[in-house]
Every structure is written in structure tokens, then in C-alpha cells.
Amino acid sequence: MSQYYYAVASLPYLKSGEKSPITWDRFYEIVRSSLSEKDLEIFEKARLGIPTQTDEPFLKNWFDWEKELKKELARLRLQKAGFDNPNPLPETLGVFSVSEVAKSLFLKDNPLEAEYLLDGIRWAFLEDLLLGHYFDLETVLAYSLKLQILQRQELFEKTLGQENYQNTYKTIVQNLEINRESV
């Protein structure tokens, strides 16, 4: 197990909900010069929102949790839309208890608040995965995902987000009505 004392110690502290204190380019520069070739390949798979097939336990847990949460949210959305038994969604692994988390996200009326809540939940899950890890690859992977969360939040624009949400919602409702009429 490789240890990356210098790389991890040189990274600024990340705090949930605050502006990222380091750019992705600077972070990548530090990581690229520090990680072994094998660990760099694993690092490249640590992307927010893009589940990748991996045997690395930390990332596998992260991606499995994300997939289960998304499946549960999809289930709740389908139920709300009135689909009693749509084409069955893939079963969740049942490893993570995501149903309460999904319900709390689903009950948010404001999409922006739901996104911030989701990111906070992601952050907490990463903290749980980090228990017992300090200067190793897992620490670098978690830092990468947390930095991506912060940078994602910096892209949120309230007015534009509300506008996009309304347009997307209208399109979905129209498509549902067309599909129901054709059945």
C-alpha cells in the first residue's frame, strides 16, 4: 500500500459548502507527480457521477453507493409519476441503506436545495469511507471526489437552474402525457 505523505500534506483543507481552495489543474499536477503509475490509473477513474468498473475497493464502494442511491431516487420518481409497475429497474445490491436518504432528497421541493443536500450526503459518505485512511491512495481519491463536489457547486446558478428545471419538467410532463395517450 503506497503512502503519499507529501502530496496529501501539501493539499489545502476542503470544507463542505465552501469555495474550493485549489484548482483542478493544480491538484492534478500534484497528484500526477506523486502517484505511482498504477495508482494514477485508478485515480483517473474517480469521477463524480460517472460510475466506472473497478476492482479498487474504495472506488467500488463509492460507485455502488451512488448507483443504489440513483436507483432508489428513480423508483420514487416513477411512483410519483403514477407508474405502478414500469419496466423493472435493476435491483439494488441492498448493501447500503439508501432509502431514507433518497426519501429526504425526493421530498425537497427546491431542486437546488436537493442538490446541496445530495452533495452533503455524498461528502458524509466519503468521510465514512475514509475512516482509517490518512496518507494513502484512498485519501487522494476522496479528496478528488470532494474537490469535484465543491467545483460542481460553484457552477450552480440559481436563476438559470430554476429556468432549466421548469423547462425540463414541462418536457417530461408533455412526454408522459403523450405516452399515456398512446397506451
Backbone as a printed PyTorch tensor [residue, N CA C, xyz], in Angstrom:
tensor([[[  0.8480,  -1.1840,   0.0000],
         [  0.0000,   0.0000,   0.0000],
         [  0.8840,   1.2340,   0.0000]],

        [[  0.7380,   2.0350,  -1.0280],
         [  1.5420,   3.2510,  -1.1660],
         [  1.0500,   4.3410,  -0.2210]],

        [[  1.9950,   5.1000,   0.2660],
         [  1.6840,   6.2420,   1.1220],
         [  2.1280,   7.5060,   0.3960]],

        [[  1.3100,   8.5210,   0.4780],
         [  1.5870,   9.7670,  -0.2300],
         [  1.5980,  10.9340,   0.7570]],

        [[  2.5580,  10.8800,   1.6800],
         [  2.6320,  11.8720,   2.7440],
         [  2.7720,  13.2910,   2.2010]],

        [[  3.7330,  13.4980,   1.3080],
         [  3.9860,  14.8510,   0.8140],
         [  2.7870,  15.3780,   0.0360]],

        [[  2.2660,  14.5600,  -0.8630],
         [  1.1450,  15.0070,  -1.7090],
         [ -0.0570,  15.3920,  -0.8580]],

        [[ -0.4430,  14.5300,   0.0640],
         [ -1.6280,  14.7930,   0.8890],
         [ -1.3840,  15.9910,   1.8010]],

        [[ -0.1900,  16.0590,   2.4000],
         [  0.1140,  17.1660,   3.3130],
         [  0.1610,  18.5130,   2.5860]],

        [[  0.4460,  18.4980,   1.3010],
         [  0.5440,  19.7620,   0.5630],
         [ -0.8070,  20.2570,   0.0500]],

        [[ -1.8450,  19.4550,   0.1980],
         [ -3.1690,  19.8510,  -0.2940],
         [ -3.8960,  20.7020,   0.7410]],

        [[ -4.5620,  21.7630,   0.3020],
         [ -5.3290,  22.5860,   1.2480],
         [ -6.5570,  21.8320,   1.7490]],

        [[ -6.9850,  22.1870,   2.9360],
         [ -8.1530,  21.5650,   3.5570],
         [ -9.4140,  21.9190,   2.7670]],

        [[-10.2460,  20.9180,   2.5330],
         [-11.5250,  21.1380,   1.8590],
         [-12.6390,  21.1130,   2.8900]],

        [[-13.5370,  22.0650,   2.7940],
         [-14.6700,  22.1290,   3.7100],
         [-15.9610,  22.1360,   2.9010]],

        [[-16.8600,  21.2660,   3.2750],
         [-18.1370,  21.1390,   2.5740],
         [-18.8720,  22.4720,   2.5280]],

        [[-19.3700,  22.8080,   1.3470],
         [-20.1600,  24.0160,   1.1860],
         [-19.3670,  25.2890,   0.9620]],

        [[-18.0450,  25.1900,   0.9680],
         [-17.2240,  26.3830,   0.7490],
         [-16.5670,  26.3370,  -0.6260]],

        [[-16.0450,  27.4650,  -1.0390],
         [-15.3560,  27.5580,  -2.3280],
         [-14.0960,  26.6930,  -2.2900]],

        [[-13.8060,  26.0230,  -3.3920],
         [-12.6190,  25.1660,  -3.4290],
         [-11.3480,  26.0190,  -3.3700]],

        [[-10.4100,  25.6460,  -2.4930],
         [ -9.1960,  26.4380,  -2.3100],
         [ -8.0770,  26.0860,  -3.2960]],

        [[ -8.3630,  25.1640,  -4.2180],
         [ -7.3520,  24.7250,  -5.1780],
         [ -8.0510,  24.4360,  -6.5010]],

        [[ -7.3770,  24.7270,  -7.5870],
         [ -7.9600,  24.4240,  -8.8960],
         [ -7.7440,  22.9480,  -9.2070]],

        [[ -8.5620,  22.4480, -10.1150],
         [ -8.3920,  21.0490, -10.5210],
         [ -7.0190,  20.8640, -11.1670]],

        [[ -6.5900,  21.8010, -11.9750],
         [ -5.3000,  21.6740, -12.6600],
         [ -4.1450,  21.5830, -11.6710]],

        [[ -4.1750,  22.4140, -10.6400],
         [ -3.1060,  22.3810,  -9.6250],
         [ -3.1450,  21.0640,  -8.8560]],

        [[ -4.3350,  20.6240,  -8.4880],
         [ -4.4850,  19.3490,  -7.7840],
         [ -3.9450,  18.2110,  -8.6450]],

        [[ -4.3260,  18.1950,  -9.9080],
         [ -3.8870,  17.1290, -10.8080],
         [ -2.3690,  17.1440, -10.9770]],

        [[ -1.7970,  18.3140, -11.0140],
         [ -0.3430,  18.4560, -11.1250],
         [  0.3520,  17.7980,  -9.9250]],

        [[ -0.1600,  18.0450,  -8.7330],
         [  0.4050,  17.4450,  -7.5160],
         [  0.2510,  15.9310,  -7.5540]],

        [[ -0.9420,  15.4830,  -7.9130],
         [ -1.2300,  14.0470,  -7.9310],
         [ -0.3830,  13.3390,  -8.9810]],

        [[ -0.3410,  13.9010, -10.1750],
         [  0.3930,  13.2690, -11.2770],
         [  1.8750,  13.0980, -10.9350]],

        [[  2.4320,  14.0590, -10.2250],
         [  3.8560,  13.9700,  -9.8880],
         [  4.1170,  13.0780,  -8.6740]],

        [[  3.0700,  12.6680,  -7.9780],
         [  3.2530,  11.9080,  -6.7400],
         [  2.8430,  10.4440,  -6.8390]],

        [[  1.7680,  10.1610,  -7.5450],
         [  1.2250,   8.8050,  -7.5670],
         [  2.0420,   7.8770,  -8.4600]],

        [[  2.0350,   6.6070,  -8.0830],
         [  2.6390,   5.5970,  -8.9470],
         [  1.7870,   5.4760, -10.2110]],

        [[  2.3290,   4.8510, -11.2280],
         [  1.5970,   4.6990, -12.4900],
         [  0.2950,   3.9230, -12.2720]],

        [[  0.3810,   2.8640, -11.4830],
         [ -0.8070,   2.0400, -11.2020],
         [ -1.8670,   2.8600, -10.4510]],

        [[ -1.4400,   3.5980,  -9.4370],
         [ -2.3840,   4.4040,  -8.6580],
         [ -2.9500,   5.5600,  -9.4770]],

        [[ -2.1660,   6.0890, -10.3980],
         [ -2.6590,   7.1620, -11.2670],
         [ -3.7820,   6.6430, -12.1740]],

        [[ -3.6490,   5.4070, -12.6410],
         [ -4.7140,   4.7970, -13.4530],
         [ -6.0010,   4.6760, -12.6370]],

        [[ -5.8700,   4.2850, -11.3850],
         [ -7.0370,   4.1830, -10.5020],
         [ -7.6130,   5.5760, -10.2560]],

        [[ -6.7480,   6.5370,  -9.9870],
         [ -7.1710,   7.9180,  -9.7410],
         [ -8.0070,   8.4560, -10.8990]],

        [[ -7.6230,   8.1330, -12.1150],
         [ -8.3330,   8.6270, -13.3040],
         [ -9.7910,   8.1670, -13.3300]],

        [[-10.1080,   7.1050, -12.6160],
         [-11.4810,   6.5830, -12.5880],
         [-12.3580,   7.2930, -11.5600]],

        [[-11.7670,   8.0720, -10.6910],
         [-12.5140,   8.7460,  -9.6150],
         [-13.1980,   9.9890, -10.1560]],

        [[-14.3500,   9.7850, -10.7490],
         [-15.1030,  10.8930, -11.3290],
         [-16.4930,  10.9350, -10.7300]],

        [[-16.9130,  12.1010, -10.3790],
         [-18.2390,  12.3090,  -9.8090],
         [-19.2960,  12.0570, -10.8790]],

        [[-20.2580,  11.2080, -10.5480],
         [-21.3840,  10.9860, -11.4440],
         [-21.1250,  10.0570, -12.6030]],

        [[-19.9330,   9.5230, -12.7380],
         [-19.6380,   8.6180, -13.8430],
         [-19.1340,   7.2950, -13.2660]],

        [[-20.0550,   6.3810, -12.9350],
         [-19.6130,   5.0960, -12.3830],
         [-18.7460,   4.3340, -13.3860]],

        [[-17.6580,   3.8250, -12.8980],
         [-16.7070,   3.0900, -13.7170],
         [-16.4820,   1.7260, -13.0890]],

        [[-16.2850,   0.7380, -13.9170],
         [-15.9760,  -0.6020, -13.4190],
         [-14.5760,  -0.5760, -12.8230]],

        [[-14.4640,  -1.0010, -11.5860],
         [-13.1640,  -1.0100, -10.9210],
         [-13.1380,  -2.0860,  -9.8400]],

        [[-11.9410,  -2.6050,  -9.6060],
         [-11.7510,  -3.5680,  -8.5190],
         [-11.1970,  -2.8880,  -7.2730]],

        [[-10.8640,  -1.6170,  -7.3800],
         [-10.3190,  -0.8890,  -6.2400],
         [-11.4380,  -0.7180,  -5.2130]],

        [[-11.2800,  -1.2600,  -3.9930],
         [-12.3770,  -1.3030,  -3.0120],
         [-12.9970,   0.0530,  -2.6720]],

        [[-12.1930,   1.0770,  -2.4910],
         [-12.7240,   2.3920,  -2.1310],
         [-13.6520,   2.9060,  -3.2260]],

        [[-13.1770,   2.9030,  -4.4660],
         [-13.9990,   3.3930,  -5.5770],
         [-15.1920,   2.4910,  -5.8340]],

        [[-15.0040,   1.1910,  -5.6690],
         [-16.1260,   0.2620,  -5.8650],
         [-17.2420,   0.5830,  -4.8750]],

        [[-16.8960,   0.8000,  -3.6190],
         [-17.9040,   1.1770,  -2.6170],
         [-18.5800,   2.4930,  -2.9890]],

        [[-17.7870,   3.4610,  -3.4230],
         [-18.3280,   4.7640,  -3.8130],
         [-19.3140,   4.6110,  -4.9600]],

        [[-18.9080,   3.9370,  -6.0310],
         [-19.7690,   3.7950,  -7.2050],
         [-21.0110,   2.9540,  -6.8990]],

        [[-20.8540,   1.8920,  -6.1080],
         [-22.0140,   1.0640,  -5.7450],
         [-23.0280,   1.8850,  -4.9510]],

        [[-22.5430,   2.6850,  -4.0110],
         [-23.4350,   3.5310,  -3.2100],
         [-24.1590,   4.5330,  -4.0990]],

        [[-23.4270,   5.1850,  -4.9950],
         [-24.0280,   6.1600,  -5.9220],
         [-25.1050,   5.4970,  -6.7830]],

        [[-24.7990,   4.3040,  -7.3100],
         [-25.7660,   3.6090,  -8.1700],
         [-27.0230,   3.2530,  -7.3920]],

        [[-26.8480,   2.7610,  -6.1640],
         [-28.0180,   2.3920,  -5.3570],
         [-28.8720,   3.6120,  -5.0440]],

        [[-28.2400,   4.7040,  -4.7150],
         [-28.9790,   5.9280,  -4.4190],
         [-29.7560,   6.3930,  -5.6540]],

        [[-29.1230,   6.3640,  -6.8130],
         [-29.7930,   6.7950,  -8.0460],
         [-30.9610,   5.8730,  -8.4050]],

        [[-30.7950,   4.5740,  -8.1950],
         [-31.9000,   3.6380,  -8.4650],
         [-33.0780,   3.9130,  -7.5390]],

        [[-32.7860,   4.1700,  -6.2800],
         [-33.8620,   4.4460,  -5.3190],
         [-34.5730,   5.7490,  -5.6690]],

        [[-33.8300,   6.7590,  -6.0620],
         [-34.4470,   8.0190,  -6.4890],
         [-35.3060,   7.8050,  -7.7390]],

        [[-34.8310,   7.0030,  -8.6620],
         [-35.6110,   6.7100,  -9.8760],
         [-36.9080,   5.9960,  -9.5130]],

        [[-36.8310,   5.0630,  -8.5740],
         [-38.0260,   4.3420,  -8.1170],
         [-39.0650,   5.3200,  -7.5510]],

        [[-38.6030,   6.2240,  -6.7040],
         [-39.5020,   7.2090,  -6.0970],
         [-40.1130,   8.1210,  -7.1560]],

        [[-39.3230,   8.5310,  -8.1170],
         [-39.8380,   9.4110,  -9.1820],
         [-40.8730,   8.6930, -10.0440]],

        [[-40.6270,   7.4280, -10.3420],
         [-41.5870,   6.6600, -11.1420],
         [-42.8980,   6.4770, -10.3870]],

        [[-42.8060,   6.2200,  -9.0870],
         [-44.0230,   6.0870,  -8.2780],
         [-44.8020,   7.3960,  -8.2770]],

        [[-44.1080,   8.5080,  -8.1120],
         [-44.7730,   9.8100,  -8.0860],
         [-45.4370,  10.1120,  -9.4310]],

        [[-44.8230,   9.6710, -10.5130],
         [-45.3640,   9.9190, -11.8490],
         [-46.5420,   8.9980, -12.1660]],

        [[-46.8450,   8.0680, -11.2500],
         [-48.0100,   7.2150, -11.4380],
         [-47.7340,   5.8930, -12.1250]],

        [[-46.4950,   5.5180, -12.2540],
         [-46.1680,   4.2260, -12.8450],
         [-46.1320,   3.1870, -11.7310]],

        [[-47.1480,   2.3200, -11.7160],
         [-47.2000,   1.2980, -10.6690],
         [-46.1210,   0.2510, -10.8710]],

        [[-46.0250,  -0.2410, -12.0790],
         [-45.0470,  -1.2790, -12.3460],
         [-44.3960,  -1.0200, -13.6990]],

        [[-43.5610,   0.0150, -13.7770],
         [-42.8810,   0.2710, -15.0360],
         [-41.8730,  -0.8420, -15.2940]],

        [[-41.2500,  -0.7970, -16.4390],
         [-40.2060,  -1.7930, -16.6690],
         [-39.3330,  -1.8150, -15.4270]],

        [[-39.1710,  -2.9860, -14.8520],
         [-38.4630,  -3.0430, -13.5680],
         [-37.0550,  -2.4570, -13.6600]],

        [[-36.7490,  -1.6770, -12.6550],
         [-35.3920,  -1.1530, -12.5410],
         [-34.5000,  -2.2700, -12.0220]],

        [[-33.2120,  -2.2090, -12.3140],
         [-32.3190,  -3.2170, -11.7420],
         [-32.4090,  -3.1790, -10.2200]],

        [[-32.3420,  -4.3290,  -9.6200],
         [-32.4020,  -4.4010,  -8.1630],
         [-31.1680,  -3.7470,  -7.5530]],

        [[-31.3730,  -3.1470,  -6.3940],
         [-30.2270,  -2.5990,  -5.6760],
         [-29.5000,  -3.7520,  -5.0040]],

        [[-28.2610,  -3.5160,  -4.6610],
         [-27.4630,  -4.5520,  -4.0260],
         [-27.9140,  -4.8200,  -2.5960]],

        [[-28.5800,  -3.8490,  -2.0010],
         [-29.0210,  -3.9960,  -0.6250],
         [-27.9020,  -3.8410,   0.3850]],

        [[-26.7500,  -3.4080,  -0.0690],
         [-25.5930,  -3.2710,   0.8100],
         [-25.6620,  -1.9750,   1.6060]],

        [[-26.1550,  -0.9310,   0.9790],
         [-26.2100,   0.3820,   1.6110],
         [-27.6590,   0.7340,   1.9110]],

        [[-27.8900,   1.3940,   3.0330],
         [-29.2540,   1.8160,   3.3650],
         [-29.4760,   3.2090,   2.7880]],

        [[-29.9710,   3.2330,   1.5580],
         [-30.1280,   4.4950,   0.8460],
         [-31.5720,   4.9650,   0.7830]],

        [[-32.5180,   4.1470,   1.2170],
         [-33.9240,   4.5230,   1.0290],
         [-34.2900,   5.7860,   1.8060]],

        [[-33.8370,   5.9370,   3.0350],
         [-34.1530,   7.1410,   3.8110],
         [-33.4610,   8.3730,   3.2270]],

        [[-32.2390,   8.1840,   2.7720],
         [-31.5050,   9.2810,   2.1410],
         [-32.2370,   9.7210,   0.8830]],

        [[-32.6510,   8.7500,   0.0720],
         [-33.3640,   9.0660,  -1.1730],
         [-34.6720,   9.7870,  -0.8700]],

        [[-35.3840,   9.3360,   0.1580],
         [-36.6520,   9.9890,   0.5120],
         [-36.4290,  11.4410,   0.9240]],

        [[-35.3830,  11.6900,   1.7120],
         [-35.1310,  13.0710,   2.1420],
         [-34.7780,  13.9570,   0.9470]],

        [[-34.0740,  13.4100,  -0.0260],
         [-33.7650,  14.1720,  -1.2410],
         [-35.0180,  14.3960,  -2.0720]],

        [[-35.8140,  13.3570,  -2.1870],
         [-37.0140,  13.3900,  -3.0170],
         [-38.0450,  14.3810,  -2.4830]],

        [[-38.0960,  14.5480,  -1.1710],
         [-39.0920,  15.4260,  -0.5600],
         [-38.7410,  16.9120,  -0.6600]],

        [[-37.5490,  17.2220,  -1.1020],
         [-37.1620,  18.6280,  -1.2650],
         [-37.9160,  19.2200,  -2.4530]],

        [[-38.6090,  20.3250,  -2.2140],
         [-39.3370,  20.9960,  -3.2950],
         [-38.4020,  21.8010,  -4.1890]],

        [[-37.3620,  22.3270,  -3.5990],
         [-36.4280,  23.1700,  -4.3300],
         [-35.2790,  22.3020,  -4.8610]],

        [[-35.1310,  22.1920,  -6.1850],
         [-34.0750,  21.3490,  -6.7550],
         [-32.6680,  21.7560,  -6.3180]],

        [[-32.4360,  23.0470,  -6.1610],
         [-31.1130,  23.4980,  -5.7360],
         [-30.8130,  23.0230,  -4.3170]],

        [[-31.8060,  23.1260,  -3.4370],
         [-31.6340,  22.6210,  -2.0700],
         [-31.3760,  21.1220,  -2.0880]],

        [[-32.0770,  20.4060,  -2.9570],
         [-31.8810,  18.9570,  -3.0680],
         [-30.4590,  18.6420,  -3.5280]],

        [[-29.9410,  19.4250,  -4.4580],
         [-28.5750,  19.2040,  -4.9440],
         [-27.5510,  19.4550,  -3.8400]],

        [[-27.7560,  20.5220,  -3.0720],
         [-26.8460,  20.7900,  -1.9530],
         [-26.9350,  19.6880,  -0.8930]],

        [[-28.1420,  19.2160,  -0.6320],
         [-28.3120,  18.1230,   0.3250],
         [-27.6190,  16.8660,  -0.1870]],

        [[-27.8070,  16.5560,  -1.4660],
         [-27.1540,  15.3900,  -2.0670],
         [-25.6390,  15.4920,  -1.9290]],

        [[-25.0970,  16.6530,  -2.2140],
         [-23.6500,  16.8250,  -2.0950],
         [-23.1830,  16.6770,  -0.6480]],

        [[-23.9750,  17.1630,   0.3000],
         [-23.6340,  16.9880,   1.7140],
         [-23.6570,  15.5250,   2.1250]],

        [[-24.6140,  14.7890,   1.5950],
         [-24.7110,  13.3560,   1.8870],
         [-23.5400,  12.6150,   1.2510]],

        [[-23.1950,  12.9920,   0.0360],
         [-22.0260,  12.3970,  -0.6250],
         [-20.7700,  12.6510,   0.2050]],

        [[-20.6290,  13.8800,   0.6660],
         [-19.4600,  14.2730,   1.4610],
         [-19.3700,  13.4050,   2.7220]],

        [[-20.4890,  13.2460,   3.4010],
         [-20.5150,  12.4400,   4.6290],
         [-20.1640,  10.9820,   4.3320]],

        [[-20.6620,  10.4630,   3.2190],
         [-20.3390,   9.0810,   2.8520],
         [-18.8400,   8.9380,   2.5830]],

        [[-18.2640,   9.9110,   1.9050],
         [-16.8170,   9.8720,   1.6670],
         [-16.0470,   9.9100,   2.9870]],

        [[-16.5130,  10.7150,   3.9340],
         [-15.8720,  10.7650,   5.2530],
         [-15.9190,   9.3920,   5.9220]],

        [[-17.0590,   8.7170,   5.8010],
         [-17.1750,   7.3710,   6.3730],
         [-16.2040,   6.4000,   5.7060]],

        [[-16.1010,   6.4810,   4.3870],
         [-15.1760,   5.6020,   3.6670],
         [-13.7230,   5.8700,   4.0440]],

        [[-13.4390,   7.0830,   4.4810],
         [-12.0650,   7.4850,   4.7920],
         [-11.5720,   7.0300,   6.1630]],

        [[-12.4620,   6.5140,   6.9900],
         [-12.0420,   6.0960,   8.3310],
         [-10.8450,   5.1500,   8.2430]],

        [[ -9.7840,   5.4920,   8.9470],
         [ -8.5800,   4.6690,   8.9620],
         [ -7.6140,   4.9590,   7.8240]],

        [[ -7.9360,   5.9000,   6.9640],
         [ -7.0650,   6.2680,   5.8450],
         [ -6.5530,   7.6870,   6.0720]],

        [[ -5.2410,   7.8690,   5.8800],
         [ -4.6690,   9.1830,   6.1520],
         [ -3.8040,   9.7200,   5.0160]],

        [[ -2.8490,   8.9770,   4.5670],
         [ -1.9350,   9.4660,   3.5310],
         [ -1.8180,   8.4760,   2.3810]],

        [[ -2.8680,   7.7180,   2.1540],
         [ -2.8250,   6.6760,   1.1360],
         [ -3.6390,   7.0560,  -0.0980]],

        [[ -3.7210,   6.1320,  -1.0300],
         [ -4.4510,   6.3840,  -2.2710],
         [ -5.9070,   6.7340,  -1.9930]],

        [[ -6.5190,   6.0690,  -1.0310],
         [ -7.9160,   6.3340,  -0.7100],
         [ -8.1290,   7.7920,  -0.2960]],

        [[ -7.1680,   8.3410,   0.4290],
         [ -7.2450,   9.7480,   0.8270],
         [ -7.2160,  10.6540,  -0.4010]],

        [[ -6.3680,  10.3210,  -1.3530],
         [ -6.2800,  11.1030,  -2.5910],
         [ -7.5750,  10.9690,  -3.3940]],

        [[ -8.1290,   9.7600,  -3.4530],
         [ -9.3790,   9.5390,  -4.1910],
         [-10.5290,  10.3280,  -3.5680]],

        [[-10.6270,  10.2810,  -2.2510],
         [-11.6950,  11.0210,  -1.5670],
         [-11.5190,  12.5230,  -1.7740]],

        [[-10.2890,  12.9890,  -1.7130],
         [-10.0200,  14.4120,  -1.9400],
         [-10.4730,  14.8060,  -3.3410]],

        [[-10.1730,  13.9690,  -4.2960],
         [-10.5680,  14.2290,  -5.6790],
         [-12.0810,  14.3550,  -5.8010]],

        [[-12.8060,  13.4260,  -5.2170],
         [-14.2710,  13.4560,  -5.2950],
         [-14.8410,  14.6650,  -4.5490]],

        [[-14.2640,  14.9830,  -3.4020],
         [-14.7240,  16.1610,  -2.6520],
         [-14.4590,  17.4480,  -3.4360]],

        [[-13.2980,  17.5310,  -4.0550],
         [-12.9800,  18.7120,  -4.8600],
         [-13.9690,  18.8370,  -6.0210]],

        [[-14.3160,  17.7130,  -6.6190],
         [-15.3010,  17.7410,  -7.7030],
         [-16.6680,  18.2070,  -7.1970]],

        [[-17.0290,  17.8050,  -5.9880],
         [-18.2940,  18.2620,  -5.3950],
         [-18.2740,  19.7840,  -5.2380]],

        [[-17.1950,  20.3100,  -4.6700],
         [-17.1010,  21.7610,  -4.4700],
         [-17.1210,  22.5150,  -5.7970]],

        [[-16.4030,  22.0070,  -6.7710],
         [-16.3640,  22.6930,  -8.0620],
         [-17.7000,  22.5910,  -8.7850]],

        [[-18.4090,  21.5070,  -8.5830],
         [-19.7550,  21.3580,  -9.1450],
         [-20.6810,  22.4180,  -8.5480]],

        [[-20.5860,  22.6090,  -7.2330],
         [-21.4360,  23.5980,  -6.5660],
         [-21.1330,  25.0170,  -7.0400]],

        [[-19.8930,  25.2790,  -7.3790],
         [-19.5290,  26.6080,  -7.8600],
         [-20.1940,  26.9230,  -9.2010]],

        [[-20.6470,  25.9010,  -9.9070],
         [-21.3040,  26.0980, -11.2020],
         [-22.8000,  26.3710, -11.0740]],

        [[-23.3410,  26.1500,  -9.8790],
         [-24.7760,  26.3600,  -9.6940],
         [-25.1100,  27.8430,  -9.8450]],

        [[-26.0760,  28.1140, -10.6610],
         [-26.6030,  29.4690, -10.8060],
         [-28.0960,  29.3750, -10.5600]],

        [[-28.5470,  29.9840,  -9.4980],
         [-29.9250,  29.8280,  -9.0470],
         [-30.9520,  30.1600, -10.1290]],

        [[-30.8490,  31.2960, -10.7500],
         [-31.8470,  31.7140, -11.7390],
         [-31.8480,  30.7860, -12.9410]],

        [[-30.6740,  30.5190, -13.4720],
         [-30.5630,  29.6350, -14.6260],
         [-31.0350,  28.2300, -14.2730]],

        [[-30.7070,  27.7780, -13.0770],
         [-31.1330,  26.4530, -12.6310],
         [-32.6410,  26.3300, -12.5590]],

        [[-33.3060,  27.3440, -12.0170],
         [-34.7670,  27.3160, -11.9350],
         [-35.3850,  27.3090, -13.3280]],

        [[-34.8180,  28.0760, -14.2190],
         [-35.3080,  28.1370, -15.5950],
         [-35.1550,  26.7710, -16.2800]],

        [[-33.9840,  26.1770, -16.1440],
         [-33.7350,  24.8580, -16.7410],
         [-34.6450,  23.8010, -16.1410]],

        [[-34.8400,  23.8710, -14.8310],
         [-35.7180,  22.9150, -14.1610],
         [-37.1340,  23.0110, -14.7170]],

        [[-37.6620,  24.2190, -14.8200],
         [-39.0260,  24.4120, -15.3240],
         [-39.1610,  23.8800, -16.7480]],

        [[-38.1960,  24.1780, -17.6020],
         [-38.2370,  23.6970, -18.9830],
         [-38.1560,  22.1770, -19.0580]],

        [[-37.2710,  21.5920, -18.2750],
         [-37.1300,  20.1370, -18.2570],
         [-38.3920,  19.4850, -17.7270]],

        [[-38.9460,  20.0450, -16.6720],
         [-40.1650,  19.4990, -16.0750],
         [-41.3140,  19.5170, -17.0820]],

        [[-41.4780,  20.6300, -17.7880],
         [-42.5400,  20.7370, -18.7980],
         [-42.3690,  19.6720, -19.8780]],

        [[-41.1470,  19.4860, -20.3310],
         [-40.8660,  18.4890, -21.3650],
         [-41.2050,  17.0860, -20.8790]],

        [[-40.8390,  16.7680, -19.6580],
         [-41.1190,  15.4420, -19.1030],
         [-42.6180,  15.2220, -18.9880]],

        [[-43.3340,  16.2010, -18.4700],
         [-44.7910,  16.0830, -18.3210],
         [-45.4460,  15.8930, -19.6850]],

        [[-45.0170,  16.6500, -20.6720],
         [-45.5740,  16.5100, -22.0180],
         [-45.3080,  15.1160, -22.5770]],

        [[-44.1040,  14.6040, -22.3770],
         [-43.7700,  13.2630, -22.8580],
         [-44.5870,  12.1940, -22.1460]],

        [[-44.8000,  12.3650, -20.8450],
         [-45.6210,  11.4090, -20.0960],
         [-47.0500,  11.4060, -20.6160]],

        [[-47.5830,  12.5850, -20.8890],
         [-48.9530,  12.6840, -21.3960],
         [-49.0700,  12.0310, -22.7680]],

        [[-48.0930,  12.2370, -23.6220],
         [-48.0940,  11.6190, -24.9510],
         [-48.0190,  10.1050, -24.8190]],

        [[-47.1490,   9.6150, -23.9280],
         [-47.0020,   8.1680, -23.7330],
         [-48.2700,   7.5460, -23.1690]],

        [[-48.9220,   8.2180, -22.2400],
         [-50.1590,   7.6820, -21.6520],
         [-51.2800,   7.6420, -22.6820]],

        [[-51.3440,   8.6500, -23.5530],
         [-52.3780,   8.6940, -24.5870],
         [-52.1870,   7.5890, -25.6110]],

        [[-50.9500,   7.2070, -25.8620],
         [-50.6840,   6.1870, -26.8770],
         [-50.8520,   4.7690, -26.3460]],

        [[-51.0320,   4.6180, -25.0430],
         [-51.1770,   3.2750, -24.4520],
         [-52.5820,   2.7950, -24.5280]]])
